[in-house]
Amino acid sequence: MAIRDVVSADGTTIVYRVSGPEGARPLILLHGWAGNLRCWGRAGELLAATFRIIAVDLRGHGYSDAPVSGYDDPANWAADVAAILAAEGITANAVLLGWSYGGIVLSDYLAAYGTGALSAVIYCGSQAGIGPGVEGSQPGPAMRKAIPDVFETSAGRAMRGFAAFGNANTGPGRDKGGDAQRLFGASLSTPPHVRKALMYRTVDNAKTLAELDIPVLVMHGDADPVVPVDNGRYTAAHAPDSRTSIWVGAQHAVFIEDPDRFAAEVTEFVATLG
């Protein structure tokens, strides 16, 4: 396992972690809003037995730089992913997997750079676009309840905002307390200006979805209170070659709720790519 960094097009340093067999197919993991590269937990470890895992700290998160501005520009997010692929010498056969906000970043990359370096993409509890009036990007009730407190600089108010998510990221299992606290800590450690800026941009990637020439897997819990399952269904409906895995009763982070099933489904999907 190695921690590395790369400087993106606008000068922002992006940190990422590499694990798994050196010669295996690259699987790039893009976490969600107010998360970091450690969010994947046991699922990431399971996937590293098969894939060359590249888990990214998105700009503004974890150990990556957190510039004052630029979060509303899709070109910046796209360039971050492109810089990592270039640094790792990846020019083909990679798979991009975006959870929650990571699906938007994934789509930003596709819109700017296309699919030349990729074999497939995976949307997990995510969506392709964001903003008022953008189809397939409506916030769920837990997200609406958390705003605006999650943007606060006051620690108490911010904690109250994140508490509104409840068990959305872990499901009802009592054994997920450690995962819940790890994700909660990552959220609070994300600078307030970043948390807010990510939510105040508008981008519609429907055209990008419609023009994809690679397979798409959509994984989504049908009880997701953060990113409604209809957003995932919208993504699947607009991609020419899509497959869906709708998890009955699951919430926002299916890879936490059942890491074994998550790793198995990802592995099985990628195995179909040849």
Number of C-alpha atoms within 10 A of each C-alpha: 11 9 12 15 17 19 17 19 15 12 12 17 22 25 23 25 18 20 19 22 15 11 8 14 19 27 27 25 25 31 26 25 21 25 28 27 23 17 24 23 15 17 20 24 16 18 22 21 14 16 24 20 26 27 24 29 26 29 23 28 26 23 18 20 17 20 15 10 11 16 20 15 13 19 18 22 24 22 20 25 24 21 18 22 19 12 13 14 9 15 12 14 17 23 23 26 25 26 27 23 26 27 27 27 29 25 28 26 23 23 20 16 15 15 19 13 17 19 20 23 26 26 28 29 30 30 33 29 24 22 16 12 10 15 18 25 24 21 17 15 15 20 19 15 17 19 16 13 19 25 20 19 12 11 13 10 15 20 18 14 21 21 16 18 19 13 18 21 23 24 23 15 10 10 11 15 13 11 18 20 11 15 21 19 15 19 23 17 14 19 17 19 16 21 20 18 16 17 16 12 15 16 18 19 21 19 11 18 22 15 14 20 15 16 20 25 24 24 27 30 24 20 18 25 22 24 28 25 26 17 22 28 19 18 28 22 15 17 21 16 16 18 17 17 16 17 15 11 11 21 26 28 28 24 23 24 23 15 20 14 14 22 21 14 15 16 15 11 16 21 9 8 11 6
